[in-house]
């Protein structure tokens, strides 16, 4: 038989039920007024770049991000949002006036605006989240339990209406049933376990930091070795060509100058291979968000720098057999840009593109692959062996950690473009 709860333990149970059961519904009433449920998906998609910035600043965590942009065919639903996420969206995506002291301070009693009430609920939720004892006395909230309860109840009533306010009153006076008491006893019994768990988490965090430092050092070393290997490969290739070339280098240079001055062919011959484009772009063009970034940001930037790019959804001829056109164009590209996303290798054409890109890269190592890890995928989640190796060795560029040099990193990977208009 469960031991009877003390008054401080009962206070804890009642306050937990108030802040986790009733207050989120009150906050959602305000949220749904600003973000109509029927338009929520479209609104979040429109604000994608701003939300992505909040994620990179760690204001929105990965779990919250998955609720905002779930995998198809699911769509976001405010019923799955907690109070913290709803307040984050309201303060960053709407024109609602912030409380006088901001959302992270307890508003004064005379502040009764919707945003002040949201800040009030958030303040008390944060205190509850940091309680270890499972008890609430008059010192917990720097005021009496009754005063704190009334502050929260009034805020819920203003946000959600009289019905929710009545629920708060009933919760305060009702007799806690056996289930509530058993929950409280479980909390008391797990206190020592939680303490040990925190120590374990702290130890794991230290281990993770050490592993990250080791991984970073390994990436630097691998990059150095790769650069050294590439330099050696280029030098060996140059020496082989010098030994087999029957045309003296100075005569060949003169011939090249004459061709550059007088030639008007559209294609360029490099080592007996025809080059029509500086780079081929391969990505899941069924993903509207990725396609928008490619067209409006990536292509716009690279073409302004003089690169000639092949974008299949733009440049392929209508009516042609796409598989055959992919085979031809991939062989005529100097380099490749691949955006790896969750659904990339599930797409028939993207899968074919990657196989042809890899074969072209393997046959001619003067070509380059700029692999952009758009969805921050781990190598263990990728079944394709060659792509898995790119991720494991750290050769992919992480889209979520891009900075103002991100585009320059891509151009550095592609190398100097051919002046195709001169040939």
C-alpha positions as CSV (number, residue, x, y, z in Angstrom):
1,X,0.0,0.0,0.0
2,X,1.4,3.4,-1.0
3,X,2.5,5.8,1.8
4,X,0.3,8.9,2.1
5,X,1.8,12.0,0.3
6,X,2.9,15.0,2.3
7,X,1.3,18.4,1.5
8,X,4.4,19.5,-0.4
9,X,4.3,16.4,-2.5
10,X,0.6,16.9,-3.3
11,X,1.4,20.5,-4.3
12,X,4.0,19.1,-6.8
13,X,1.5,16.6,-8.3
14,X,-1.2,19.2,-8.7
15,X,1.1,21.9,-10.2
16,X,2.6,19.3,-12.6
17,X,-0.9,18.4,-13.9
18,X,-1.8,22.1,-14.2
19,X,1.3,23.0,-16.2
20,X,1.6,19.9,-18.4
21,X,-2.1,19.1,-18.8
22,X,-4.1,22.4,-19.0
23,X,-1.7,25.2,-19.7
24,X,-0.6,23.8,-23.1
25,X,-4.2,23.8,-24.3
26,X,-4.6,27.5,-23.3
27,X,-1.4,28.4,-25.1
28,X,-2.6,26.5,-28.2
29,X,-5.8,28.6,-28.2
30,X,-3.6,31.7,-28.8
31,X,-1.3,29.9,-31.2
32,X,-4.1,28.7,-33.5
33,X,-5.5,32.2,-33.7
34,X,-2.2,33.4,-35.2
35,X,-1.4,30.3,-37.2
36,X,-4.7,28.8,-38.6
37,X,-4.4,25.0,-38.5
38,X,-5.5,24.7,-42.1
39,X,-2.7,27.0,-43.3
40,X,0.0,25.9,-40.8
41,X,2.0,23.8,-43.2
42,X,2.1,26.5,-45.9
43,X,3.0,29.2,-43.3
44,X,6.0,27.1,-41.9
45,X,7.2,26.3,-45.5
46,X,7.1,30.0,-46.3
47,X,9.2,30.8,-43.2
48,X,11.6,27.9,-43.8
49,X,14.8,30.0,-44.1
50,X,14.0,31.9,-40.8
51,X,13.3,28.7,-39.0
52,X,16.4,27.1,-40.3
53,X,18.4,30.0,-38.9
54,X,16.7,29.5,-35.5
55,X,17.7,25.8,-35.7
56,X,21.4,26.7,-36.5
57,X,21.4,29.0,-33.5
58,X,20.1,26.1,-31.3
59,X,16.9,28.0,-30.5
60,X,14.9,25.1,-32.1
61,X,16.2,21.6,-31.4
62,X,16.1,18.6,-33.7
63,X,13.1,17.0,-32.1
64,X,11.1,20.3,-32.5
65,X,12.4,20.6,-36.1
66,X,11.0,17.2,-36.9
67,X,7.6,18.3,-35.6
68,X,7.7,21.4,-37.8
69,X,8.8,19.5,-41.0
70,X,7.7,15.9,-40.6
71,X,8.3,13.4,-43.4
72,X,5.7,13.2,-46.1
73,X,2.8,12.5,-46.2
74,X,2.6,13.8,-42.6
75,X,2.0,17.6,-42.0
76,X,2.7,19.7,-38.9
77,X,0.0,19.8,-36.3
78,X,-0.1,22.3,-33.4
79,X,-1.5,19.6,-31.1
80,X,2.0,18.1,-31.1
81,X,3.8,21.3,-30.2
82,X,4.7,22.0,-26.6
83,X,4.5,25.4,-24.9
84,X,8.1,26.3,-25.5
85,X,7.9,25.6,-29.3
86,X,4.6,27.6,-29.6
87,X,6.1,30.6,-27.8
88,X,9.2,30.4,-30.0
89,X,7.1,30.6,-33.2
90,X,4.9,33.4,-31.8
91,X,7.8,35.6,-30.8
92,X,9.7,35.1,-34.0
93,X,7.1,34.8,-36.7
94,X,4.3,37.2,-35.6
95,X,3.9,40.8,-34.8
96,X,2.6,40.3,-31.3
97,X,4.0,42.7,-28.8
98,X,6.5,41.1,-26.3
99,X,5.9,41.5,-22.6
100,X,7.7,44.4,-20.9
101,X,10.4,42.2,-19.5
102,X,10.5,39.7,-22.4
103,X,9.4,36.1,-22.4
104,X,12.0,34.9,-19.9
105,X,10.9,37.0,-16.9
106,X,7.8,36.7,-14.7
107,X,5.5,39.6,-15.8
108,X,4.1,42.0,-13.2
109,X,0.5,41.4,-12.0
110,X,-0.9,44.4,-14.0
111,X,0.4,42.8,-17.3
112,X,-2.5,40.8,-18.7
113,X,-1.8,40.7,-22.5
114,X,-1.8,37.2,-24.2
115,X,2.0,37.4,-24.5
116,X,2.4,38.3,-20.8
117,X,0.3,35.3,-19.9
118,X,2.4,33.0,-22.1
119,X,5.5,34.3,-20.4
120,X,3.9,33.7,-17.0
121,X,3.2,30.1,-17.9
122,X,6.7,29.6,-19.3
123,X,8.3,31.0,-16.2
124,X,6.5,28.5,-13.8
125,X,7.1,25.6,-16.2
126,X,10.9,26.4,-16.2
127,X,10.9,26.3,-12.4
128,X,9.1,23.0,-12.3
129,X,11.5,21.5,-14.9
130,X,14.5,22.2,-12.5
131,X,13.0,20.7,-9.3
132,X,14.7,17.6,-8.2
133,X,12.9,16.9,-4.9
134,X,9.4,16.3,-6.2
135,X,8.1,18.8,-3.6
136,X,6.7,22.3,-3.6
137,X,6.6,24.5,-0.5
138,X,6.1,28.3,-0.1
139,X,9.8,29.0,-0.9
140,X,9.8,27.2,-4.3
141,X,8.2,30.1,-6.3
142,X,9.4,32.9,-4.1
143,X,5.8,33.2,-3.0
144,X,3.0,31.0,-1.6
145,X,1.8,28.0,-3.5
146,X,-1.7,29.5,-3.6
147,X,-0.4,32.8,-5.1
148,X,1.5,30.9,-7.8
149,X,-1.5,28.7,-8.5
150,X,-3.8,31.8,-8.9
151,X,-1.3,33.5,-11.2
152,X,-1.3,30.5,-13.5
153,X,-5.0,29.9,-13.3
154,X,-5.9,33.5,-14.2
155,X,-3.5,33.4,-17.1
156,X,-5.1,30.1,-18.4
157,X,-8.5,31.7,-18.0
158,X,-7.6,34.7,-20.0
159,X,-6.0,32.6,-22.8
160,X,-8.4,29.6,-22.9
161,X,-11.7,30.9,-21.4
162,X,-13.8,30.2,-18.4
163,X,-14.1,26.4,-19.0
164,X,-10.4,25.9,-18.7
165,X,-10.3,28.2,-15.6
166,X,-13.0,26.0,-14.0
167,X,-10.8,22.9,-14.8
168,X,-7.9,24.6,-12.8
169,X,-10.2,25.2,-9.8
170,X,-11.4,21.5,-9.8
171,X,-7.9,20.3,-10.0
172,X,-6.8,22.3,-7.0
173,X,-9.5,20.9,-4.7
174,X,-10.1,17.4,-6.0
175,X,-8.8,14.4,-4.0
176,X,-5.8,12.8,-5.7
177,X,-6.6,9.3,-6.7
178,X,-4.3,6.2,-6.3
179,X,-2.8,6.7,-9.7
180,X,-1.6,10.2,-8.9
181,X,-0.1,9.1,-5.6
182,X,1.7,6.1,-7.2
183,X,3.2,8.5,-9.8
184,X,4.5,10.7,-6.9
185,X,6.0,7.6,-5.1
186,X,7.7,6.6,-8.4
187,X,9.3,10.1,-8.6
188,X,10.6,9.7,-5.0
189,X,12.0,6.2,-5.7
190,X,13.7,7.3,-8.9
191,X,15.5,10.3,-7.3
192,X,18.8,8.4,-6.7
193,X,18.6,6.8,-10.1
194,X,18.2,10.2,-11.7
195,X,21.3,11.4,-9.8
196,X,23.3,8.5,-11.1
197,X,22.0,9.1,-14.6
198,X,23.1,12.7,-14.6
199,X,26.6,11.6,-13.6
200,X,26.6,9.1,-16.5
201,X,25.4,11.7,-19.0
202,X,28.1,14.1,-17.8
203,X,30.7,11.3,-18.3
204,X,29.3,10.6,-21.8
205,X,29.4,14.2,-22.7
206,X,33.1,14.4,-21.8
207,X,33.8,11.3,-23.8
208,X,31.9,12.8,-26.8
209,X,33.9,16.0,-26.6
210,X,37.1,13.9,-26.6
211,X,35.9,11.9,-29.6
212,X,35.0,15.0,-31.5
213,X,38.4,16.4,-31.0
214,X,39.9,13.2,-32.2
215,X,37.6,13.1,-35.2
216,X,38.5,16.7,-36.1
217,X,42.2,15.9,-35.9
218,X,41.6,12.8,-38.1
219,X,39.7,14.9,-40.7
220,X,42.6,17.4,-40.9
221,X,45.1,14.5,-41.4
222,X,42.9,12.8,-44.0
223,X,42.5,16.1,-45.8
224,X,46.3,16.6,-45.7
225,X,46.9,13.1,-47.0
226,X,44.3,13.6,-49.7
227,X,45.8,16.8,-50.9
228,X,49.2,15.3,-50.9
229,X,47.9,12.3,-52.8
230,X,46.2,14.5,-55.4
231,X,49.3,16.6,-55.9
232,X,51.3,13.4,-56.4
233,X,48.7,12.0,-58.9
234,X,48.8,15.3,-60.9
235,X,52.5,15.2,-61.0
236,X,52.6,11.5,-62.1
237,X,50.0,12.3,-64.7
238,X,52.1,15.2,-66.0
239,X,55.3,13.1,-66.1
240,X,53.5,10.3,-68.0
241,X,52.1,12.8,-70.5
242,X,55.5,14.4,-70.9
243,X,57.1,11.0,-71.7
244,X,54.5,10.0,-74.2
245,X,53.7,13.4,-75.8
246,X,55.4,13.7,-79.2
247,X,54.7,17.4,-79.4
248,X,57.1,19.6,-77.4
249,X,55.4,21.6,-74.6
250,X,56.3,25.0,-76.0
251,X,54.8,24.1,-79.4
252,X,51.7,22.8,-77.8
253,X,51.3,26.0,-75.8
254,X,51.5,28.0,-79.1
255,X,48.9,25.8,-80.6
256,X,46.6,26.3,-77.6
257,X,47.0,30.1,-77.9
258,X,46.0,30.0,-81.6
259,X,43.0,27.9,-80.8
260,X,41.9,30.2,-78.1
261,X,42.1,33.2,-80.4
262,X,40.4,31.7,-83.4
263,X,38.3,28.8,-82.2
264,X,34.5,29.1,-82.0
265,X,33.4,25.5,-81.1
266,X,31.0,25.1,-78.2
267,X,32.7,22.1,-76.8
268,X,36.1,21.7,-75.2
269,X,38.4,18.7,-75.6
270,X,40.3,17.7,-72.4
271,X,42.4,14.6,-72.6
272,X,40.3,13.4,-75.6
273,X,37.1,13.8,-73.6
274,X,34.3,16.2,-74.6
275,X,33.3,18.8,-71.9
276,X,30.0,20.7,-72.3
277,X,29.4,21.8,-68.7
278,X,31.5,22.8,-65.7
279,X,29.2,20.9,-63.4
280,X,26.1,18.6,-63.3
281,X,23.6,19.2,-60.5
282,X,22.0,16.0,-59.0
283,X,19.3,16.2,-56.3
284,X,15.8,15.1,-55.5
285,X,13.9,17.6,-57.6
286,X,10.6,16.3,-56.2
287,X,11.5,18.2,-53.0
288,X,10.2,21.7,-53.4
289,X,12.4,23.2,-50.7
290,X,15.6,21.8,-52.1
291,X,14.7,22.7,-55.6
292,X,13.9,26.3,-54.5
293,X,17.3,26.6,-52.8
294,X,19.1,25.1,-55.9
295,X,17.4,27.4,-58.4
296,X,17.3,30.7,-56.4
297,X,20.6,30.5,-54.4
298,X,23.1,27.9,-55.7
299,X,22.7,28.2,-59.5
300,X,22.3,32.0,-59.3
301,X,25.6,32.3,-57.4
302,X,27.6,29.8,-59.5
303,X,26.4,31.1,-62.9
304,X,27.2,34.7,-61.8
305,X,30.8,33.4,-61.3
306,X,30.9,32.1,-64.9
307,X,30.2,28.4,-64.3
308,X,28.1,26.7,-67.0
309,X,25.8,24.3,-65.2
310,X,23.5,21.4,-66.2
311,X,20.2,21.4,-64.3
312,X,18.2,18.5,-65.7
313,X,14.8,19.9,-64.9
314,X,15.7,23.0,-66.8
315,X,18.2,22.0,-69.5
316,X,17.0,18.5,-70.7
317,X,14.9,18.4,-73.9
318,X,11.3,17.5,-73.6
319,X,10.4,14.3,-75.3
320,X,13.9,12.8,-75.0
321,X,14.5,9.5,-73.2
322,X,15.7,10.9,-69.8
323,X,17.9,7.9,-68.9
324,X,19.8,8.2,-72.2
325,X,20.1,12.0,-71.9
326,X,21.5,11.6,-68.3
327,X,24.1,9.1,-69.6
328,X,25.3,11.5,-72.3
329,X,25.4,14.7,-70.3
330,X,27.1,13.2,-67.2
331,X,30.0,12.0,-69.5
332,X,30.3,15.6,-70.8
333,X,30.6,17.3,-67.3
334,X,33.9,18.4,-65.7
335,X,32.5,18.1,-62.2
336,X,29.4,17.2,-60.2
337,X,27.3,18.7,-57.4
338,X,25.3,16.2,-55.4
339,X,22.7,17.2,-52.7
340,X,22.2,14.2,-50.4
341,X,18.8,14.2,-48.8
342,X,16.6,11.6,-47.1
343,X,14.8,10.6,-50.3
344,X,17.7,11.1,-52.8
345,X,18.7,7.5,-53.5
346,X,15.0,6.5,-53.4
347,X,14.4,8.5,-56.5
348,X,14.9,6.4,-59.7
349,X,16.6,9.2,-61.7
350,X,18.8,10.4,-58.8
351,X,19.9,6.9,-58.1
352,X,20.9,6.5,-61.8
353,X,22.7,9.9,-61.8
354,X,24.8,8.9,-58.8
355,X,25.9,5.6,-60.3
356,X,26.9,7.3,-63.5
357,X,28.6,10.2,-61.6
358,X,30.6,7.7,-59.5
359,X,31.7,5.7,-62.6
360,X,32.8,9.0,-64.4
361,X,34.7,10.1,-61.3
362,X,36.4,6.7,-60.9
363,X,37.5,6.6,-64.5
364,X,38.8,10.2,-64.5
365,X,40.1,11.5,-61.1
366,X,40.6,15.0,-62.6
367,X,36.9,15.3,-62.1
368,X,35.4,16.4,-58.7
369,X,32.3,15.5,-56.7
370,X,31.0,18.3,-54.4
371,X,28.8,16.3,-52.0
372,X,26.5,18.5,-49.9
373,X,24.9,16.7,-46.9
374,X,21.6,18.5,-47.0
375,X,19.7,16.5,-44.3
376,X,22.8,16.0,-42.1
377,X,22.7,12.2,-42.6
378,X,25.1,9.9,-40.8
379,X,27.1,7.4,-42.8
380,X,25.4,4.5,-41.1
381,X,22.0,5.7,-42.6
382,X,23.3,5.5,-46.2
383,X,23.2,2.1,-47.9
384,X,25.2,3.1,-51.0
385,X,28.8,2.1,-50.3
386,X,30.6,4.8,-52.3
387,X,28.5,7.6,-50.8
388,X,28.9,6.1,-47.3
389,X,32.7,6.3,-47.7
390,X,32.4,10.0,-48.7
391,X,30.5,10.7,-45.4
392,X,32.7,8.6,-43.2
393,X,35.9,10.3,-44.4
394,X,34.4,13.7,-43.9
395,X,34.5,14.7,-47.6
396,X,30.9,15.9,-47.6
397,X,29.9,19.5,-46.9
398,X,27.3,19.9,-44.0
399,X,24.4,22.1,-45.2
400,X,23.2,22.8,-41.7
401,X,26.6,24.2,-40.6
402,X,27.0,26.5,-43.7
403,X,28.5,29.9,-43.2
404,X,29.3,32.9,-45.4
405,X,32.1,30.9,-47.0
406,X,29.8,27.9,-48.0
407,X,29.5,29.0,-51.6
408,X,33.2,29.6,-51.8
409,X,33.8,26.1,-50.6
410,X,31.7,24.7,-53.4
411,X,33.6,26.8,-56.1
412,X,36.9,25.7,-54.5
413,X,35.8,22.1,-54.9
414,X,34.7,22.6,-58.5
415,X,38.0,24.3,-59.4
416,X,38.5,26.9,-62.1
417,X,35.8,26.8,-64.7
418,X,36.3,26.3,-68.4
419,X,35.7,29.4,-70.5
420,X,33.2,27.4,-72.7
421,X,32.2,30.5,-74.7
422,X,35.7,30.7,-76.2
423,X,35.7,27.2,-77.6
